Amino acid sequence: MSWPRDETKLARVRALMAEESLDALVVRAPDNVLYLTNFWGMKGYEAVVFPREGDPSLICLEASADDADRMAWTEDVRFFRGYDEGDPRPPQTRALDAAIAASREHGRVGLELSLGTQASDRMAGEPTTYTQAWFEAWPGAADATPLLARARSVKTEQELERMRLANEIAAAAMEYTRGHLRPGMRESEAAALWNGFVHGRGTGWDGKVELALGFSLVWSGEGIRTFTATGVRPVQENEPTLFEIWVCADGYWCDHTKNLCPGQLSPDYERLRDSLMGVYERAIDHCRPGASLADLDRLVRDGIAQAGYPGQPSHPIAHGVGARAHEPPYAHQAGTGTIEEGMVLAIEPGAYWDGGGGLRVEDNFLITAAGAEKLSPFPDGIVQ
C-alpha cells in the first residue's frame, strides 16, 4: 500500500545528519530502507542513498519495479537485474555498484557499521546480510546506526497509525484463537490457528495492509519457558497456554505475550499471575517522559525477585518496537537514556519455574505526556 510521504520523519533524520555533519546515509537493512523510502523489498538486495540535501536514490531489484512504483516515496529509483547475461556476478554486487554511483557526489557518508540485528525482507525467512565489500566501498565512513536508532525511537503519527494496525490484527487473531483453543490440541496447532488468522485475515486489513505476517512461539503448562521452540505438547486444561506473538503489517510490527486458559486456572498460577501483574502495573506507571530506562529494568527485576524469583527473567524486560519487533531503546542497567514522549515500548516481565511452567505478560505502550497508553485491545494477564 502507498502511504503519503512522512515529512516529519524525514526531516528528523536530516536534522540529526546535520548535527553529525553527514552528507548522506547509505543503508541496506530492509527496515532502514523501509523507514527512509516506504519500500519493503522482496529479497533484501535493495539500498538507499539518502542525502542531507536533495532527493534520495532507491537501488532496487528490477523484478520489483511495480512494487517500487506503488510503494516508494523516492522518485529516483535505479534498477539492477537479478540475472544479467552480460554480467556473471551475483545481484548484490550490481546493487553495490549502483549505490556507489548514487553516492559519488556526496561528501561524508554514514553506513550501518554497528547494526546488531535487522528486520527481514517480505520473504521474511532468509535475511540477506552484508559482505565485506559493502563496508570497504566507502573508506572512512561514519557509523550511522546510532543516528538511525535515535530517529526511529520516537514515532510519527503515520508510524503510530501503522503500528496500531499491527496491534489490531494481533488482538483479533487472539480473539479468534480464544474461540477455537481446546485442551489436548498440540501447541503447534494452537500456533497455526493464530498465524493463519494473521496472514489470512490480516492481509487486506481495513483496506490498509498489503501484507500481514505472523510469527509465534506457543507453549502450554510445563512447556512454558524461555528460548525454546513450539512443539507437540498438548494444550493444558487448567493452566495457561502462552502466546509470544509478533505481527508485521507492511514492515511495521507489534510484539505481545498473551495467555489463554481453557478451564479453571490452578491456584499456583493464580498466585503467579497476581504477583507478576503487580510488577507489570508498576512498570507501566514508571513509563513517563524523563523516566530512566535503567531504573525500569531495576524496578522489574527487583519486583520479580521480591515475588520469589531472583535472577529472573533471562530475557530483556523492555525494548522499542517499530520497523522491527525488537529495536532500540532497550532497558538494561548497564545502559543510560530516558524514556521519551512518542516512544513505543514493549514491556515484558516474566517468571519461570524450575522444570517448566511460568508466566510472561507483554504489550506495547505509547509514551504520552500523561503516561503509557496500551496499544492492544486484548487483555493482559490470563484470559479464561
N, C-alpha and C positions, 0 to 999 in steps of 0.2 A: 504494500500500500504506500501511496505517496503522502507524506506529511509536509506541511509548509516549512520552509527553511527556518530553523530555530536560531534567529539572530542573537538572542540573549546568550545562548550557549557559545556561539562562535566568537562573539565579542569578548566574552570572559577569557577564552583561550588566547585570543590575540593580546589582551591586556597582560596576561601572565607572560607571554612571549616577550613583550616589550620590557617587562621587569627584568627578564633574564637575558636581554639583548640577543634573542634568537631571531634570525631572519626567516626560517622555515622549519617546519616539522616534516619528517619523512617517517610515516608509520606503516606497519604491516599487520599488526594484530587485528583480527576481524572486529573485535569490539571497539578498537580505536578508529578503524576505518568507518564503522557504523556511526560512531559518535561524531565524526567530523564531516561526513557526507550523506548519512542516511542510507548508504548502500551496504547490504549484508550479502556477501558473496557466497558462492556455492562451494568453492574449493580452498579458500584461504590464500589464493595466489595474489590477491589484489594489494595495492599500496596506494597511499595518498601523499602527495606533496602539498602541504598546507602552509602558504606564506603568511607572514605577518601583514603584508600589504599585497593586494592583488587577488586574483582568482586561484583557488586550489585546482590541482590536477588529480583526477582519479585514474589509476592504472588498472585496467580491467581486462579479464579474460574475454576474448571476442565472442565466445558462445553465450555470454551473459549480457550481451548488448541490449536486449529487450528489457531485462531486469534493471539495468542501469538507467535506461531511458525513463522507466516508470518510477523508480525509487530515488535516484541520486539527486542531491541538490546541486551537484557540480556540473557546470556546462562543459568544461574542458575534460573530456574523457578520452584517454589514449589506450587503444586496444592492442593486445598481443594475442597471438594464436596459441591454442593448446598444442596443436601439431603444425609444424611448418616444414614442408617438403624441402625447402631451401636452407633450413637451419636445424641440424640434428640435436641441438642442445635441449634440455628439459624446459618446460614453460616458465619455471621460476627464474631461470637465467634471463629469458626475454623480458620478464617483468622487471627484473633488476636493471637491465639496460634502459628501459623506458623511464624508470624512476630516476636514474642518474641524469638522463637527458632533461627531465622536467625540473630537476633541482639545480641544474648547472648555473643558472643566472642568479641564484641566491647565495648570500654570504654564509653566515654561521648557521649550521644545521643542527637540529636535535633529533636523536634516534631513541628508540625504546631499549636503551642499553641495560637497564636493571629490571626489566619486566620479569616478574616471577611466574605468573600464570596468565592465561588468556582465555576468552570465550572461543568457542569453535565457530566454524562457518555454518551455513544452513544444512550441510550434510550431518553435522553435529557429532559424528562418531570418530573422526580422524583429523584432529587439528594439524594444520601444516605449520611447521616451525621453521626456524631460520638457519641458514648455512653461514659459515664463516665469511664467505664472500660478501654477504649482505653488510656485515659490520665493517669490513675492510674498505668498502666502496666510498665511505665518507671519512677519511682520516681526520682525526681531531674533532669529531662530532661531540656535542654535549649530550648528556643524558636527559632526555625529555620525559622520562617516566614519572618523576615526582611532579612535574608541572601538570601532566595529564591527570594524575591522581588528584591533585588539588582542584582542578577544573571540574572533574567528574564527581567529586564528593558532594557538591551542592547541586541539587536538581532544579531544572527549569520547569515551568508549568507544563510544557509539552512532554517532558520526560515523565513527570508525575502522572499525566493522563495515560501514557503508555504503560507505566508500571501498575496503575490501577486496573487496567485491562487484564494484565497477567494475574493480579490478585483475585479478580472476579472469576477468572477461568479456574484457578486452583480451588477456590471455595465451592464453585458449582460442581467440580469434579468430586470434591469430598462429600457434598450432599448426595450426589449420585451413588457414590460408594457406600455411604451410610445406609442407603436403602437396599443394597444388594449384598452386604457383607454377611457371611454366615459362619458359625462355628464349624470347624473341620475343613473349611476351604484352605487351600495352600496359600502361604504368604505370596507366592508368585502370582497366583490367580487374583488375589486382592490388589496387588500392584497393577496387574493388567486391566482391571476394572477402571482404576484411576487414570492410568496412562491412556487407555483407549478413549475415555471421555475427553481428555485434554486435546489429543490430536484430532479426534473425530468431530467434536463439537466446538472446540476452541478455535480451530481453523475456520475463519469467517466470522468470528465472534463479533456481534453488534455491527457487522459490516465494516469493522476497523482493523481486523487482524488477518493478514495474508497467510501466515504460517504460525501455528502454535505447536510446540513440542513439550512433552512432559518427561521428567526424569524422577525416579523414585527409589528409595530404599524402604522396604516394608518388613517389619519384624513383629512377632506376636509373643506375649508372655515371656518365657525364659529366653526366647530368641532376641529380645531387646538388648542391645549392647552397641558399642561404637565401632565403626570401621569394619563391619562385616557385610557380606552380600546378602541380598534377599534369597531365600531358599525354598524348600518344600515343607517346612514346618507347618503344622496346622494352626489356623486361627483359633485362639482360645476363647471359651465362652464367657468366663467371668474375669478376664484380665484384658488389659489394653492391647490393641494392635496399633503400633506406631507407624505413622507415615511421614518419613523425611522426604519432602517433595519440593521440586522446582518446576516452574513454568517459564518457558521462554516464548514470548509473543513478539515476533518480528525483531528479535535481538534485545528486547528489554525483559528483565527477569523478576521473579519473586522467589523467596526461599522461606518455607514454612516447615514446622513439625506439628502434625495434628494426630490426635489419638481417638480411636473408636473402641467401644467395648460392647459386644453383643451379649448382654446379660447383666447380672448384678455384680458390680465391682467388688472385689475381695477387700477385706478390711486392711490388709497390708498396703494395697495400692491406694486406698482412700487416704491413709496416713501420709504416704509418699506424695500423693497429689497435693494435699493441703500444704505440706512443708514447701514443696517446690513452687507452688503458685504464690506463696508469701514472698519468696525470694524474687520471683518474676515480677510481681507487682512493685516491689521496692526498686528493682532495676528500671522499670518503666518510669517511675516517679523521678528517678535520678536524671533521666534523659531530657535535659533542658539546655537551651543555648548557654554556652560558657562552662558547662559541667565537664569534669575531667574524664577522659577515656580510660586512663589508668585506674582511676577510682571506681569506675563502673566494673572493671574486671575484679578489683579487690572486693567490692561490695557483694558481687555474686558468689565468688569463691568462699568468702568468709561466711556468707549465709548458708551455703551448702555444707560447709564444714560444721557449723553450729547445728545443722539438722542431722548430723551423724555421718557425713560422707566427706571426710577430709581428703584433700588432694584431688577432688573431682570438680568438673569433668575433665577428661583428657582432650576435649575439643575446645576451640575458641568459644567465648560466650557472647560476642557481639562483633559484627562486621558490617561494612557497607554493602548495599545492593544497588544495581542499576543496569548497565550494559554488560555486567557479569553477575552471576549469582553470589559470588564472593569477591569483593573488591575493597580497596581502602575507603574509609579508615577502619583499622582494627583496634579493638580494646585489648590491650595487654599491658602488664605492669612495667615492662622494660621500655615501653614507648612513652611518647608525650602526646600533646594535642588535646583539643577540646571539641566537644560536640557543638555543631553549628546549626543555626536555623536553615532549613532546606535540605539537610542530610536525610537519607533513608537508611535506617539501621535494622538489621536482623538481630533480635535479642533471643538467646537460646540456652538457658540454663538446663542442666541435666544431672541426674544422679543414677548410678547403676549398682546393682547388687552383684556380689561375688557369685560366679557360676551362671549368671544370666538373669535377665529381668531388670527393670528400672523404668525410668521415665525421662522424657525431654519435652519441653514446650517451646514453641518458637513462632513468632510472627514478625512482620515488617512494620516499622513505625516511622512516620514522617515527623521530623522535629520541627515544631512550630514555636512561635513566641510564647504560647501558653503551655507548651509541653509536648508530649509524644502522642501522635494520632495513629491509632491502629488502622492498617490498610485492608486487612482481610475481614470480610463479614462472618467467616466461620469461627465458631467459639474456640477458645483455648481450653486447656485442662484435658479432661477425658469426657468425650461425648458418648452417652449410652444409647 
